[in-house]
Amino acid sequence: MTQTLSQLENRDAFIERHIGPDAQQQQEMLKTVGADSLNALIGQIVPQDIQLATPPQVGDATTEFAALAELKAIAGRNKRFKSYIGMGYTAVQLPPVIQRNMLENPGWY
């Protein structure tokens, strides 16, 4: 028996896997954990002192170009400072383990 490519493709399973549960499945899950609604479940799980009373104000939608321009402007306000690591007391005997694991370790830079 020969099957066509369209018969072999099970697109429904892929879509369901990425869309998430439907309303009936959500109600079954909520019933399992003993919550009446998703908001009630969140109220039980998330501590009251970190819950927001009102939705966050995120502003208007913007284009990718405008967002990147704004991020570039913010990044442009950063200041570069000179690293003074290793510029301390030169007459001090530095233990080899500190020199090897800190000052000569490229992971620190």
C-alpha positions as CSV (number, residue, x, y, z in Angstrom):
1,M,0.0,0.0,0.0
2,T,1.4,3.4,-1.0
3,Q,0.6,6.6,0.8
4,T,1.0,10.1,-0.5
5,L,3.1,12.6,1.3
6,S,0.0,14.6,2.4
7,Q,-1.4,11.4,4.0
8,L,1.9,10.9,5.9
9,E,2.0,14.4,7.2
10,N,0.0,14.7,10.4
11,R,-0.2,18.4,10.7
12,D,-2.9,18.3,13.3
13,A,-0.6,16.8,16.0
14,F,2.0,19.4,15.3
15,I,-0.4,22.3,15.6
16,E,-2.0,20.9,18.8
17,R,1.4,20.5,20.4
18,H,2.2,24.1,19.9
19,I,-1.2,25.8,20.5
20,G,-1.7,24.3,23.9
21,P,-4.8,22.9,25.6
22,D,-8.3,23.9,24.6
23,A,-10.9,25.2,27.0
24,Q,-12.2,21.7,27.9
25,Q,-8.7,20.4,28.6
26,Q,-8.0,23.5,30.8
27,Q,-11.1,22.9,32.8
28,E,-10.1,19.2,33.3
29,M,-6.6,20.3,34.5
30,L,-8.1,22.9,36.9
31,K,-10.5,20.4,38.3
32,T,-7.6,18.0,38.9
33,V,-5.6,20.6,40.9
34,G,-8.8,21.8,42.7
35,A,-9.1,25.3,41.2
36,D,-12.2,26.9,39.8
37,S,-10.5,29.1,37.2
38,L,-7.0,29.9,35.9
39,N,-7.1,33.2,37.9
40,A,-8.0,31.3,41.1
41,L,-5.1,28.9,40.4
42,I,-2.7,31.8,40.0
43,G,-4.0,33.4,43.1
44,Q,-3.3,30.2,45.1
45,I,0.3,29.9,43.7
46,V,1.7,33.4,43.3
47,P,2.2,35.2,46.6
48,Q,-0.1,38.2,47.2
49,D,2.8,40.6,47.7
50,I,4.1,40.1,44.1
51,Q,0.8,40.0,42.3
52,L,-0.1,43.1,40.2
53,A,-3.3,44.8,41.0
54,T,-3.5,46.3,37.5
55,P,-2.1,45.1,34.2
56,P,1.4,46.5,33.4
57,Q,1.6,49.5,31.2
58,V,3.6,48.4,28.2
59,G,2.9,51.2,25.8
60,D,2.0,51.1,22.2
61,A,3.2,48.5,19.8
62,T,6.2,49.4,17.7
63,T,8.1,48.1,14.7
64,E,11.3,46.1,15.0
65,F,13.3,48.9,13.4
66,A,12.0,51.4,15.9
67,A,12.6,49.1,18.8
68,L,16.2,48.4,17.7
69,A,16.8,52.2,17.3
70,E,15.5,52.8,20.8
71,L,17.7,50.0,22.2
72,K,20.7,51.4,20.3
73,A,20.0,54.9,21.9
74,I,19.8,53.3,25.4
75,A,23.0,51.3,24.8
76,G,24.7,54.5,23.5
77,R,24.4,56.0,27.0
78,N,26.6,53.3,28.5
79,K,30.0,54.5,29.6
80,R,33.2,52.5,29.1
81,F,35.5,52.4,32.1
82,K,39.1,51.3,32.3
83,S,39.7,48.1,34.1
84,Y,42.1,48.4,37.0
85,I,42.5,44.7,37.7
86,G,46.1,44.0,38.5
87,M,47.0,47.7,39.0
88,G,47.3,47.4,42.7
89,Y,50.3,47.1,45.0
90,T,53.2,46.0,42.8
91,A,55.6,45.3,45.7
92,V,53.2,42.7,47.2
93,Q,53.9,39.0,46.7
94,L,50.9,37.7,44.9
95,P,50.1,34.0,45.7
96,P,50.4,31.9,42.5
97,V,47.0,30.4,42.9
98,I,45.3,33.8,42.8
99,Q,47.4,35.0,39.9
100,R,46.7,31.8,37.9
101,N,43.0,31.5,38.7
102,M,42.0,35.2,38.7
103,L,44.5,37.5,36.9
104,E,45.6,35.1,34.2
105,N,42.2,33.5,33.7
106,P,40.6,34.8,30.5
107,G,37.1,34.0,31.9
108,W,37.4,37.1,34.1
109,Y,37.8,39.5,31.1
